[in-house]
Amino acid sequence: MAIKLQMSRPLFLVLGLACIVLLGTVFLREEGPPPLSIVTGSVLDSVPDTIAVAPVVLDTSDVEPSFPPPPPPPPPPLPSAPNADDDINDVDYWRSGKFINTHLDSHPLFNSHDAPVNNIPTAQLGYTAAILYLIADNRLREIMLSLSYLHRFVPMHPWPIILFYASDMDDPASRNDFMLRLYEFLGGGQEARWFVQRIEWVRLHWALPEGFSHDVSVVKPVFEFAWPGYHMMCGFYASEIFNHPRLSNVTYYMRLDTDSYIFRPLCYDPFAVFHARNRSYGFRAALTDPAEVVHGLWDLTDEYARTHPEVEDQMRRNGFGWPSPREQGRMGERAYPGFYNNFEIVRLEAFRTPQVREWLEEVKRVPERIYKYRWGDSPIRYATVYMFMDMEKDVEEYCGMEYWHQGTYGRNCACEDQKDGRS
């Protein structure tokens, strides 16, 4: 009786694959290396000659030919480093900016020894100057725009641009990256590189006054959301700035905030005008701080003026506007005037006199004034100028400057009129 065998499709495929392997070994056993088992991976010592291998025909009519993808092209060669004995010690090498393309854009980033600030004729000018910013890592985009306007629109000698910073910019890589991004933002080239070379990074080591609580729930400060950083900034610009070691040999500084924009071409050098007129303080606008951030400042100003007759007289000559009635305890609901000192120019010597120091020490004597009630540097600066300077002789209003900081404020005049003293 004939037995009909049924073979499953998987078994048939396995047998077919085995036939192919055996067929290969028949042709290769004389000349090739010992065959390997595709099942065990071991060498097949022999293949029986008696096995008949049926020819296998593969139907490939519907199969597209498959080829491995071509290898990716080799990467372009990196720019070669400069010859240490030739290029890197060549002044023209640094002046040309070639280091940008030779992976020397980190160390050194910009060669300060060749910076144009070193060539300012300070002896002939009779003064030195610096531009100051206080920056933070979340304000880099806006300061880049502010610096670009300073570069394009403000004629002046290439004075140092000092970037004060705190712990958020401690990483040197972050500072280097900012410098390169600024260089590119300015359009690159020699002029941009010279401008970037003016930048100095100066670390501030801020701290709350000794013995002052670090617990916000204990202090309960005004502007709690920005405490203590904003309050330390106010204290720094109100008085500490005048004693900073970096400014010990600087005659004038110009302060700008990260979002301060001199957005149109200026027709004069602001330092030159300031120096020629022998000014001690320069501002663009005067506004007010609301009563909730000057708690007690009116009373302190009144008390200090009454106990220092020379201060009282100077404030009267300057036309300082007291609230009415001028009585202790009854002026606290009034806003306090302040210079909009996100732009200001200062003669440092004028704020280092014993009289000014005594007043500022009194302000700091009670830490809560700044670090709890958030007395700002703006109203403190206003009081200081009106107490110790002559508003007619010592103060310059930069009404000819097209300036923006969270809006445009202050009196406007033609740039040429201010330049020529007709404003």
Backbone hydrogen bonds, N-H to C=O, Kabsch-Sander energy under -0.5 kcal/mol:
donor,donor_aa,acceptor,acceptor_aa,energy
4,K,2,A,-0.5
5,L,3,I,-0.7
7,M,5,L,-0.5
8,S,6,Q,-0.5
12,F,8,S,-1.8
13,L,9,R,-1.9
14,V,10,P,-2.1
15,L,11,L,-2.3
16,G,12,F,-2.1
17,L,13,L,-2.2
18,A,14,V,-2.2
19,C,15,L,-2.0
20,I,16,G,-1.7
21,V,17,L,-1.9
22,L,18,A,-2.5
23,L,19,C,-2.5
24,G,20,I,-1.9
25,T,21,V,-1.9
26,V,22,L,-1.6
27,F,23,L,-1.3
28,L,24,G,-1.5
29,R,25,T,-1.7
32,G,28,L,-2.4
37,S,42,S,-3.2
41,G,37,S,-1.9
44,L,35,P,-3.5
45,D,43,V,-0.8
51,I,48,P,-0.9
52,A,50,T,-0.5
53,V,51,I,-0.6
54,A,52,A,-0.6
57,V,55,P,-0.5
58,L,56,V,-0.5
59,D,57,V,-0.5
60,T,58,L,-0.9
63,V,60,T,-1.0
64,E,62,D,-0.5
86,D,83,N,-1.0
88,I,83,N,-1.4
90,D,87,D,-2.2
91,V,89,N,-0.5
93,Y,90,D,-0.7
94,W,90,D,-1.3
95,R,91,V,-2.2
96,S,92,D,-1.9
97,G,93,Y,-0.7
97,G,94,W,-0.5
98,K,93,Y,-1.1
100,I,97,G,-1.7
101,N,98,K,-1.9
102,T,99,F,-1.4
104,L,99,F,-1.5
107,H,108,P,-0.5
109,L,106,S,-0.6
112,S,110,F,-1.1
114,D,111,N,-1.4
115,A,112,S,-1.3
118,N,115,A,-1.7
119,N,116,P,-2.0
120,I,117,V,-1.1
122,T,120,I,-2.3
124,Q,121,P,-0.5
125,L,121,P,-2.3
126,G,122,T,-2.7
127,Y,122,T,-0.6
130,A,252,Y,-1.1
131,I,160,P,-2.6
132,L,254,M,-2.9
133,Y,162,I,-2.3
135,I,133,Y,-0.5
135,I,164,F,-2.7
139,R,136,A,-2.1
143,I,139,R,-1.9
144,M,140,L,-1.7
145,L,141,R,-1.4
146,S,142,E,-2.3
147,L,143,I,-2.9
148,S,144,M,-1.8
149,Y,145,L,-2.0
150,L,146,S,-2.1
151,H,147,L,-2.5
152,R,148,S,-2.1
153,F,149,Y,-3.2
154,V,150,L,-1.2
159,W,157,H,-2.9
161,I,198,R,-2.5
162,I,131,I,-3.1
162,I,160,P,-0.6
163,L,161,I,-0.6
163,L,200,E,-3.4
164,F,133,Y,-2.9
164,F,162,I,-0.8
165,Y,202,V,-2.0
169,M,166,A,-1.8
170,D,167,S,-1.7
174,S,171,D,-0.7
175,R,171,D,-1.5
176,N,172,P,-2.8
177,D,173,A,-2.5
178,F,174,S,-2.0
179,M,175,R,-2.0
180,L,176,N,-2.2
181,R,177,D,-2.5
182,L,178,F,-2.6
183,Y,179,M,-2.4
184,E,180,L,-2.3
185,F,181,R,-2.7
186,L,182,L,-2.2
187,G,184,E,-1.6
188,G,183,Y,-2.1
192,A,188,G,-0.5
193,R,189,G,-2.1
194,W,190,Q,-2.5
195,F,191,E,-2.0
196,V,192,A,-2.5
197,Q,193,R,-2.0
198,R,194,W,-0.5
198,R,195,F,-1.5
199,I,196,V,-1.7
200,E,161,I,-2.7
202,V,163,L,-2.2
202,V,200,E,-0.5
204,L,165,Y,-3.2
206,W,204,L,-0.8
212,F,209,P,-2.3
216,V,214,H,-0.7
218,V,215,D,-1.1
219,V,215,D,-2.4
220,K,216,V,-2.7
222,V,372,K,-3.3
224,E,221,P,-0.6
226,A,223,F,-1.7
227,W,224,E,-1.4
230,Y,226,A,-2.6
232,M,228,P,-2.6
233,M,229,G,-2.0
234,C,230,Y,-2.0
235,G,231,H,-2.2
236,F,232,M,-2.3
237,Y,233,M,-2.4
238,A,234,C,-2.1
239,S,235,G,-1.5
240,E,235,G,-1.5
241,I,236,F,-2.6
242,F,239,S,-1.1
243,N,240,E,-1.5
244,H,241,I,-1.3
247,L,244,H,-1.5
248,S,245,P,-1.7
250,V,247,L,-1.5
252,Y,128,T,-1.9
253,Y,346,V,-1.8
254,M,130,A,-2.4
255,R,253,Y,-0.5
255,R,344,E,-2.6
256,L,132,L,-2.3
257,D,342,N,-1.0
260,S,257,D,-1.8
261,Y,259,D,-0.5
261,Y,404,W,-2.5
263,F,261,Y,-1.2
263,F,402,E,-0.9
264,R,402,E,-0.7
266,L,153,F,-3.0
273,V,269,D,-2.3
274,F,270,P,-1.8
275,H,271,F,-2.8
276,A,272,A,-2.7
277,R,273,V,-1.6
278,N,275,H,-1.4
279,R,274,F,-2.4
280,S,394,D,-3.6
281,Y,394,D,-2.1
282,G,345,I,-2.5
283,F,396,E,-2.2
284,R,343,F,-0.6
287,L,338,G,-2.6
289,D,336,Y,-3.2
293,V,290,P,-1.9
294,V,291,A,-1.5
297,L,294,V,-2.3
298,W,294,V,-0.6
300,L,296,G,-2.1
301,T,297,L,-2.6
302,D,298,W,-2.5
303,E,299,D,-2.6
304,Y,300,L,-2.7
305,A,301,T,-2.3
306,R,302,D,-2.2
307,T,303,E,-1.6
308,H,304,Y,-0.7
308,H,305,A,-0.7
311,V,308,H,-1.2
312,E,305,A,-0.7
312,E,308,H,-2.0
313,D,309,P,-2.6
314,Q,310,E,-1.9
315,M,311,V,-2.5
316,R,312,E,-1.9
317,R,313,D,-2.5
318,N,314,Q,-1.9
319,G,316,R,-1.2
320,F,315,M,-2.6
322,W,320,F,-0.9
327,E,325,P,-1.7
330,R,327,E,-2.0
334,R,331,M,-1.7
336,Y,289,D,-2.5
338,G,287,L,-2.8
339,F,378,S,-1.1
340,Y,285,A,-3.0
341,N,339,F,-2.6
343,F,340,Y,-1.3
344,E,255,R,-1.3
345,I,282,G,-1.9
346,V,253,Y,-2.4
347,R,280,S,-2.4
348,L,251,T,-1.8
348,L,346,V,-0.8
350,A,347,R,-1.0
351,F,347,R,-0.7
351,F,348,L,-1.3
352,R,349,E,-1.3
357,R,353,T,-2.6
358,E,354,P,-2.3
359,W,355,Q,-1.7
360,L,356,V,-2.6
361,E,357,R,-2.5
362,E,358,E,-1.7
363,V,359,W,-1.9
364,K,360,L,-2.0
365,R,361,E,-1.1
366,V,362,E,-0.6
366,V,363,V,-0.6
369,R,366,V,-1.9
370,I,367,P,-0.9
371,Y,367,P,-2.7
372,K,368,E,-1.7
373,Y,368,E,-3.0
374,R,370,I,-0.6
375,W,369,R,-2.0
380,I,376,G,-1.5
381,R,377,D,-2.3
382,Y,378,S,-2.0
383,A,379,P,-2.5
384,T,380,I,-2.3
385,V,381,R,-2.6
386,Y,382,Y,-2.3
387,M,383,A,-1.8
388,F,384,T,-1.9
389,M,385,V,-1.9
391,M,389,M,-0.7
394,D,390,D,-3.2
395,V,390,D,-0.6
396,E,281,Y,-2.5
398,Y,283,F,-3.2
398,Y,396,E,-0.6
399,C,397,E,-1.9
401,M,398,Y,-1.3
402,E,400,G,-0.5
403,Y,401,M,-0.9
404,W,261,Y,-2.2
405,H,407,G,-2.8
413,C,399,C,-1.8
418,Q,414,A,-2.1
419,K,415,C,-2.5
420,D,416,E,-2.2
421,G,418,Q,-1.1
422,R,417,D,-3.3
423,S,417,D,-0.7
